[in-house]
Amino acid sequence: MGVPVDLTSYAELAVLLVNLGDEGRNIDVLRGLLDETGRTEAAARLTRRDLDALSELREELTGVFEAASAGDEAEVVERLNGLLVRHPVHPQISGHDGQPWHLHLTEGGRVADTLAVGSVMGLASVVTGLGADRLGMCQATPCRNAYLDTSSNRSRRYCSERCASRANVAAYRARRRGA
């Protein structure tokens, strides 16, 4: 039996793409990210032409996370539906890198197309399965990284432990000054 499509890893890819920011315009940085996430074939096929498309995708995905952070579930769904129309899903059976047969959401076209379909479908799966409140933007100042909340109590507000710690220390110091 094959491995099911892991849509959470695709949603996490969306987070990683958004959080690249301007570094995502660097082909070596993007190749490194793809290699680190086990997308070695995509890293090898990545071209400069993909960079512009991925830059546009990052902006669109950022809008999804910002709408979720603002609590605007209808806007999240509208944005994701628009992205799903522009990046239709084409599942394919794949076997690579010594893995058993499994599904990929797309393998054709440019690397940017593959990453777009995976990211958008992953976010759509999270929103429909867990809720739009599982997506957000870091609440630590000045950080504006995206995050995916997979906690059991829906309590995540920061992109990393570093930002959570920094925000808690700042709040503690503010309370001490006020006292």
C-alpha positions as CSV (number, residue, x, y, z in Angstrom):
1,M,0.0,0.0,0.0
2,G,1.3,3.5,-0.9
3,V,1.8,6.5,1.3
4,P,-1.2,8.9,1.3
5,V,-0.8,12.5,0.1
6,D,0.5,14.4,3.1
7,L,-1.4,17.7,2.6
8,T,0.0,19.1,5.9
9,S,3.5,19.0,4.4
10,Y,2.2,20.9,1.4
11,A,0.6,23.5,3.8
12,E,3.9,23.8,5.6
13,L,5.6,24.4,2.2
14,A,3.2,27.4,1.8
15,V,4.5,28.7,5.2
16,L,8.1,28.3,4.2
17,L,7.5,30.0,0.8
18,V,5.8,33.0,2.5
19,N,8.5,33.3,5.1
20,L,11.3,33.4,2.5
21,G,10.3,37.0,1.7
22,D,12.8,38.7,-0.6
23,E,15.3,35.9,-0.2
24,G,12.9,33.8,-2.3
25,R,14.2,35.8,-5.3
26,N,17.6,34.0,-4.9
27,I,17.7,30.8,-6.9
28,D,20.3,29.2,-4.5
29,V,18.2,30.0,-1.4
30,L,15.1,28.5,-3.1
31,R,17.0,25.4,-4.2
32,G,18.3,25.0,-0.6
33,L,14.8,25.2,0.7
34,L,13.6,22.6,-1.8
35,D,16.5,20.3,-1.0
36,E,15.9,20.6,2.8
37,T,12.2,19.7,2.4
38,G,13.0,16.6,0.3
39,R,12.0,18.1,-3.0
40,T,15.3,17.3,-4.7
41,E,13.9,16.8,-8.2
42,A,12.2,20.2,-8.0
43,A,15.4,21.8,-6.8
44,A,17.3,20.4,-9.8
45,R,14.6,21.6,-12.2
46,L,14.3,25.1,-10.7
47,T,15.0,27.9,-13.2
48,R,15.2,31.7,-13.0
49,R,11.8,31.8,-14.9
50,D,10.2,30.0,-11.8
51,L,11.4,32.8,-9.5
52,D,9.0,35.5,-10.8
53,A,6.0,33.1,-10.6
54,L,7.0,32.1,-7.1
55,S,7.4,35.7,-6.1
56,E,3.8,36.3,-7.2
57,L,2.6,33.2,-5.4
58,R,4.3,34.3,-2.2
59,E,2.4,37.6,-2.3
60,E,-0.9,35.7,-2.9
61,L,-0.2,33.2,-0.1
62,T,0.7,36.1,2.2
63,G,-2.7,37.6,1.6
64,V,-4.3,34.3,2.7
65,F,-2.3,34.2,5.9
66,E,-3.1,37.9,6.6
67,A,-6.8,37.4,6.1
68,A,-6.7,34.4,8.4
69,S,-4.8,36.4,11.0
70,A,-7.5,39.1,10.8
71,G,-10.2,36.5,11.4
72,D,-11.7,37.0,7.9
73,E,-12.6,33.4,7.0
74,A,-14.6,34.4,4.0
75,E,-11.6,36.3,2.6
76,V,-9.4,33.3,3.2
77,V,-11.8,31.0,1.3
78,E,-12.2,33.5,-1.5
79,R,-8.5,33.9,-2.0
80,L,-7.9,30.1,-1.8
81,N,-10.7,29.4,-4.3
82,G,-9.2,31.9,-6.7
83,L,-5.8,30.2,-6.4
84,L,-7.4,26.8,-6.9
85,V,-8.9,27.9,-10.1
86,R,-5.6,29.3,-11.4
87,H,-3.6,26.3,-10.2
88,P,-5.8,23.2,-10.8
89,V,-4.8,20.0,-9.1
90,H,-3.5,17.2,-11.3
91,P,-2.7,14.2,-9.1
92,Q,-0.1,11.7,-10.3
93,I,1.4,8.5,-8.9
94,S,5.1,8.9,-8.3
95,G,8.0,6.9,-7.0
96,H,11.3,8.7,-6.4
97,D,14.2,9.0,-4.0
98,G,13.7,5.4,-2.9
99,Q,10.1,6.0,-1.6
100,P,7.2,3.7,-2.3
101,W,4.5,4.7,-4.8
102,H,2.6,7.7,-3.6
103,L,0.6,10.6,-4.9
104,H,1.9,14.0,-5.9
105,L,-0.4,16.8,-6.6
106,T,1.4,17.7,-9.8
107,E,4.6,16.9,-11.6
108,G,4.1,18.5,-14.9
109,G,5.0,22.0,-16.0
110,R,7.4,24.3,-14.2
111,V,8.6,23.9,-10.7
112,A,6.6,27.1,-9.8
113,D,3.4,25.3,-11.0
114,T,4.2,22.2,-8.8
115,L,4.9,24.3,-5.7
116,A,1.8,26.5,-6.3
117,V,-0.6,23.5,-6.6
118,G,0.9,21.8,-3.6
119,S,0.9,24.9,-1.4
120,V,-2.7,26.0,-2.3
121,M,-4.1,22.5,-2.0
122,G,-2.4,22.0,1.4
123,L,-3.8,25.3,2.7
124,A,-7.3,24.4,1.3
125,S,-7.1,21.1,3.1
126,V,-6.1,22.7,6.4
127,V,-8.9,25.3,6.1
128,T,-11.6,22.8,5.2
129,G,-10.4,20.2,7.7
130,L,-9.3,22.2,10.7
131,G,-10.5,25.8,10.1
132,A,-9.0,29.1,8.8
133,D,-8.0,30.0,12.3
134,R,-5.1,27.5,12.0
135,L,-3.3,29.9,9.7
136,G,-1.9,33.2,10.9
137,M,0.8,35.8,11.0
138,C,3.3,36.0,13.8
139,Q,2.1,38.5,16.5
140,A,5.7,39.3,17.7
141,T,6.8,42.8,16.7
142,P,8.2,43.4,14.1
143,C,8.1,39.8,12.8
144,R,5.4,39.1,10.1
145,N,6.2,35.5,9.3
146,A,3.3,33.1,8.6
147,Y,2.6,30.0,10.7
148,L,0.5,26.9,10.6
149,D,-1.1,26.0,13.9
150,T,-1.2,22.3,14.4
151,S,-1.5,22.4,18.2
152,S,-4.4,20.5,19.8
153,N,-5.7,23.7,21.5
154,R,-5.4,26.2,18.7
155,S,-3.2,28.4,20.8
156,R,-0.3,29.3,18.4
157,R,0.3,33.0,17.9
158,Y,4.0,33.1,16.9
159,C,6.0,31.6,14.1
160,S,8.7,30.2,16.3
161,E,9.8,29.7,19.9
162,R,12.2,32.6,19.4
163,C,9.4,35.0,18.6
164,A,7.2,33.7,21.4
165,S,10.0,34.1,23.9
166,R,10.9,37.6,22.6
167,A,7.2,38.7,22.9
168,N,6.9,37.2,26.4
169,V,10.0,39.0,27.6
170,A,8.8,42.3,26.1
171,A,5.4,41.9,27.8
172,Y,7.0,41.0,31.1
173,R,9.3,44.1,30.9
174,A,6.3,46.3,30.0
175,R,4.4,45.0,33.0
176,R,7.4,45.7,35.3
177,R,7.7,49.2,34.0
178,G,4.0,49.8,34.6
179,A,4.2,48.5,38.2
